[in-house]
Every structure is written in C-alpha cells, then in structure tokens.
Amino acid sequence: MLTLAAARLCGYEGDHHIKLAAAVEFIHTATLLHDDVVDQSKLRRGRPTANIVWGNSASVLVGDFLFSRSFQLMVEAESVEILGILANASAVIAEGEVMQLSSIGNLETSESLYLQVVAAKTAALFEAAAKVGAVAARRSAGEVAAMAAYGLKLGIAFQLVDDALDYSGRQAAMGKDVGDDFREGKVTLPAILAFARAGEEEKSFWRRTISDVRQSEGDLSHAIALVERSHAITDTLARARRYAEEAKAALDDLPDNAYAQALLGLADFCIARAY
Amino acid sequence: MLTLAAARLCGYEGDHHIKLAAAVEFIHTATLLHDDVVDQSKLRRGRPTANIVWGNSASVLVGDFLFSRSFQLMVEAESVEILGILANASAVIAEGEVMQLSSIGNLETSESLYLQVVAAKTAALFEAAAKVGAVAARRSAGEVAAMAAYGLKLGIAFQLVDDALDYSGRQAAMGKDVGDDFREGKVTLPAILAFARAGEEEKSFWRRTISDVRQSEGDLSHAIALVERSHAITDTLARARRYAEEAKAALDDLPDNAYAQALLGLADFCIARAY
C-alpha cells in the first residue's frame, strides 16, 4: 500500500507500481516466514504461525520462493534502479535480524544500537517501499529522498509503538497478547529504559528474566509494572511520536493530494493505535 | 567457475562476469545453508554444518543475506536480462526443494518426477551459471541456448552420480560417507529402480526403511546390497553418462578453445569420479 500510495502521490500513471508493490509484499512475507523460524514463534496476529502449521522446512523454502518471485516481479518492471533499492533493503533487513539476534539478552544494549536494529530490520522496507514509488514516477533526487525519509521515519515510529504495546498493561487488560519480546529475551526500548533506571534489586530481576530467560508465573506482570513505573512506555511512545512527526514533515516538499493526505493519516494512525 | 569459463569460451572480454560468478556462488551457498536447516543435516563435505555450529537462526539469516547480496552484485553488473535468468533459477530451485520435500518417503515416485526434481533443485543453477556467461558475451539466442543446455545436462549428470555414490559399496569400503539419502528417507533413482525391481519381501524392507524411516543396524548395508544386486547403480550411472554426453554435444556449435576443452573435461570428470 505504501508503494502504491507513494507512486500515485508522485503522479505516476502507469501500472508497473502494482508489480513493485507485490514485490515489496513478497519480501515482507518472506521475512515474516523466516523470522518465525528464527524466533521459534508460535503465534502471529493471534493465529498459529506457518512454522507451527507446516514446519520449519516449508517456511524456509516458501520464504526463499517468495523472495525469488519478488525479484522476478521487479525484473518484469524493468528498472535496474528499483532492483538495486530492494536488493539493498533485503540485505539490510537480514543484517538487522543478525544484529538483533546477537543483542538478545544484552540489557546494556544502547538506545542508539536499538534504533539501528529497528531501522534495519523494520524501517528499511518501509523506506524502500516508499522510495520505489517515487523512483517509478521519475521524481527528482530530492523528492525521492523525501519519500524515502517518510518511509524510514514511519517504520521506526511503527516499531517503537509495537515494542511499547508489548509491555502495555492496558493491552493486557483488553485481552490482547503481550509479553512476546519479554518471553524471548528480546531487548527493546521499554526494557532498555526500565533497566537503565532500575535499582539493584530490579536490575537483577531483569537479568534473570531477560538475560538468563529464567521466568516464572507473575514475572511478566512485574515487568509491565516496572516498565510503567519507570515511565519507559511513556518515553518510548514520545520518541515514536517524534518520528511520526518527522515522517509527516518529510512530505512537505511533495505534492499535496489525496495520497499525501492518506500518508499523513497513516503516520497519525500508527501512533493513535497506542492510545 | 562455470560462469567464468562460459563467458570466456564465448569470447567475453570485460570483467562483469566476475561479479556474476560471485552472484551464482552466493545463491549456491545460500541454498546450501537453507538446505542443511531443512534436512537437519549434521555434516557437509565431512565437516559440521553451519546449522550445527551456529544454529538454525544464523543459517537462515546468513542465507537470506547472501541471497540479497547476490542480487546487489547483479544490479552492479547492470543487466536486467541476467537478473531475470538468476531470479528464475532461484525460484525454480526453491520449487525443486519443495517438490523433493513432498516426495520424501514416496517409493512410487516416478523416474520422470525424480528427474524434474533434480533438474529444478540442482541443474537449474548449473544451467543459469552457464547461460549467464553466454548472455554476458552477447551471443546469439541459439548459442545462449546451447550454453544453457550444457549446464542443465551437466547438472543432471552431476546429481545422478551423487545419488549413485550415496549407495556405493565401494565408497563405503573406502571410508567415505554413504547413506545420507537412505537415512533421511529421500527417494533417489537408485532406490526407485531397486524398489520397482524388488520382490514383496524386499519391497516391505524399502517401505519400512524409507517410507517409515524405521531403520536399525545393518539396514544400510542391506539396502546397498539390494541396490547393487538390482543393477540400480549401474543403470543410474548409465543415465548420468548419457546426460554428460549430451552436455558435451551441446558445445558443438560453440567456439572450440581452451575454455571449451575445460568444460568438456568437466563433464568427463563428473562421470569419472564414480569409478
């Protein structure tokens, strides 16, 4: 949808953007299939993951197939520049996943390293999706960069909100799944901030549950309470809001039309879902 | 090496073929990393597999990274046609692996389905590697097709020999690893032929060991004996020899130079390693 909207916002009138959008979606789906194998996830969007239903082998191979198909679609769209953008994004995503894997359990992960991981594993594809639309429309380098900046900032805002919601007591009270990152020992900004602001006793709680992944009944509720008490959620969401504002500002130098309004609204929605 | 030799055989004088050869090698390595996860393999070329040393997660992600890098290299070589050839090959390889996965344990797999799997999972990359060299050299459609046919036939011959060697009593006597396919319940041509030629008692042996993968001490030796007694190895190698001859014949309409001689020698070597 980002690629479609970005292309139309930029005045593109052909139909290659449909194949390019499908290519982005295939890359996204391939990374989700592989991520669920890597994280041994059992649920995605509340339903059993492909690796649970069909096994790791099928998930790896179907991911590879979708990945190859996405490049076939790009070849059909006949733009080497766009192929380059999406090949780069794919490489950056894989690097981001490796960075995340190697920072698992490390509560000393800096906020800047965390943001690098988020930019790579999540926001790089948002960035490429938006950029590809502007490139298809043959916009100037400055306008292409503005579309790319919109995507990148939006992607970071999206992931920050996602990471905040995973520690949200309100979400838990509404019956939504929370605590995935906690259970997997993934170090996200709420945990980084809560740990940095914790006393010695709380620090050893975090070390046991996140670094050693030794968890028992009640630990998640306690973690949620610590995160809220230390204002880590509020601060994570404040950062998300700043990125969403920067995303919207990036659109200033592009045409203002119905598509631009949709993308502005998307940035607002991305934040609003946290409240 | 196939890409480098094919390009030079066809008179290519630039240096883009080096990036293209690296792209082929990266795709190959990515598929090996993912295959070992899919097959839960513990050894490759006599050494512990990456999934054993670094885990499934690293193997999946590094495979994805190499795959992305291979497309970045192709973008640098600036040929949409070559990108298309390798994107197609990658999709076919993934399809071949899925076909192989879904035929595991099925002793009724036809020889023609087996050859389709081999053409897809193994020979498609040989084919693309050779074809890309001819395309880089801007050869005529007929010559490009001849190079591609060489690669395809060579790849099939290579895999047939590989599958024969996995049931070879002589290899076992020389201390080489044999029986990987047998232990994984992979249905290869030696087993297909031996099963088709077996009496009822032997058929139930194959069903227990391959379809149900219930194996005990001595079963592999018995399987090797059955395969040899039914001439399944001899016949598999005869087919491999035929494909190698067809590979060599495909080079008839291309220039005869040192590179052509090397590729002819490669087809012979591919067969010779079985004796």
Interface residues (C-beta under 8 A of the other chain):
Chain A: A30 T31 H34 V37 V38 D39 N56 S57 A58 V60 L61 V62 G63 D64 F65 F67 S68 R69 F71 Q72 M74 V75 E78 V80 L83 G84 A87 N88 S90 A91 I93 A94 E95 E97 V98 L101
Chain B: A30 T31 H34 V37 V38 D39 N56 S57 A58 V60 L61 V62 G63 D64 F65 F67 S68 R69 F71 Q72 M74 V75 E78 V80 L83 G84 A87 N88 S90 A91 I93 A94 E95 E97 V98 L101
